[in-house]
Amino acid sequence: MKKIFIVLCLGLCIASFNAYAQNCGQDCVQPPSCAALGYKEVINCPDDYVVCPFDSNYKWCKEYTCEDGRYYSSPLKASDGYSCASVSYHGLRCYDCTSVSGN
């Protein structure tokens, strides 16, 4: 009899906690607006864009840097033992540098 009572109490506790968690997940926190996150409704992106998870009418343009492609924004110094070649990465002028001294 005690086992049934314990299992019943445990089941009620779990059910009430689950109901609270479901309601709180929807009502406790107001998600930020897409505009507050930096997304724009009217936008023209040269490359590609990311859609806001809360409203697909809002988009954010992808912005690239040389470092995204594992390049450098400016050439490393030859006096430090590097050889660099100019490359284009998403319309940016970047530099692909390698160590000539084997470092």
Disulfide bonds with the S-S distance in Angstrom:
Cys24-Cys28 2.20
Cys34-Cys52 2.00
Cys45-Cys61 2.01
Cys66-Cys94 2.06
Cys84-Cys97 2.05
